[in-house]
């Protein structure tokens, strides 16, 4: 199983379109918020099921602000992260993951990619595919693969600007 995890597209889709060209076919796309009203377009170009949550810039959105989803044999808590103060600490979002008895927590908001495996929780942020903020400012996303033995693997990937 192959999953594309993105966040913070902010209505700018050229990089997302390029990533989809590079990584397809995929079995699932997860968007962690700030689609800014373009969720229908993102669902259309994904070419697979889409799980998406609302971000702090998704004004008037009817999207859920968080969800628990099943990814193969794993459960994931997905949220944009701004309600959990992820800008300053992962503590609150990890606690939400533990309370919901999930295997992974996935969030966006900071525009900085991370894969954190500490405190008994795997916490992921794909960064931003449109407006990156980390050093080097390369658009980023995460590929999740579940191998034939059912083991997960996560990879932060970077896209050269187009």
N, C-alpha and C positions, 0 to 999 in steps of 0.2 A: 504494500500500500504506500502511495506517495501523496503527501499533503503539502500544499503551499500555504505558508503563514505570512500574512502581510498586515500592515497597519498604516494609518495616517497617510492615505493617498491624497486627501484634501482636494478632490476634484481634478487632480492632474493624473492622467492615465497613460501617458506615453511609456513610462518606465514599467508600469504594470503590464501593458500590452507586450512589451519586449520580454519581460520575465516569462510570461505565459508562452511566448514563442520558444524560449530557451528550455523550459522545464516540462512542457506538456509531452505526453499526457499525464494528468494528475487525477487522483481519485476524489480529492476534497480540497477546497480552498477555505481558509479561515481568515476573515478580515476583522481586526481588533479595534475598529472604530475610526471615526473621522473620515467617513466616505463623503460626507457633506451632500447628502441627497442623491448620490449616484449609485446607490445599492442595486437598482435594477440594471443599470449598465454593467456593473461589475458581475452580477449574476449571469448576464447574457454572455459576456466574453470568457467567463471562467471555464465553460465547457464541462462542468461537473457540479455536484452539489456545493453550495456555499453556506457557510455559517458566518454570521456577521452580527456584531453588537454596536450599539450607539457609543459615540465618543463625545467629548465635551464640545465639539464644534458641529455636532449633528442636531442642530436646532430644529425643533418641531418634529423630530423623528419618532416614528412609532416602533423603532427597533428596540429589542430588549437591551437593557444596560449591562446585563451579564447573563450567562447561560452555563449550564453543565451539559457537555456533549460527549458522545461516545466516539472514539477513534479506534477502530479495531477493538482489541481487548482492553483499551485504556479509557479512563474518564478524565476529561479536562474541564477546568473552570476557565471560561474566557470572559474577559472584561476589558474595557479601555484602560482602566487603572486610576483615573483621576479621583474617584471616590475613595481610593485606598492610599492616597498620598505617595504614589510610587516615585514621584520626583525626588523625595527625600529618603525613602527607605522601602525595602521589600517586606518588612515585618507584617504590615496589615494585610497585604494581598496574599502572603503565604499563610497567614492565619485563616483567611477565608477559604483557601484551598484545603487546609487541614479540616476545618469545620465541615466542609462539603465532601470530605473523604474522596478526593480526586488524586490522580497520579501526577498531573501537571497543572500548573497555572500559566496562562498565557495572557499577556497584556500589551498595550501600546503606550501612547501618550508622551513618553519621554523622547521619542525619535532616536533613541540610542539602543543598538542591539545588545542583548545579553543572553547567555544561557547560564543560569545559576543553579548549581546542585548543592544546596546546603540546608541545614535545619530540617532535614527530612522531607524536602519538597523540591521538585524540579520547576523552576520558574523561568519563563521565556519571554523575551521581547524581540520581535523581528526588526525593531528600529522603524525607520520610515523609508518607504520606497520612493517618495517624492520630495521630502524636505528633511534630509538627514542632518543630525546635529553632532554626531561623534567626530572625533579627530579624523581628518581626511574627507569628511562629508560625502562618503560614497553611499548611494542608495542601497538599502539592505533588505533582506528577507530571510526567512528560515525555511528550509526543506526538512520535513519530517518523513522518515522512511520506517516502515515496519517490515522487517525481513521475514523470510519463510519460517523462521523459528518463533516469530511473534515478538521479537526484541525491537525496541524503538531505537532510532538514531536521529539526532538533530544536527543540522549544519547551518551555520550563518553564512550566507552568500552575499556577495557585493556585485553591483552592476556598475559598469562604467557609464558615465553620463552620456545621454544621447541627445 
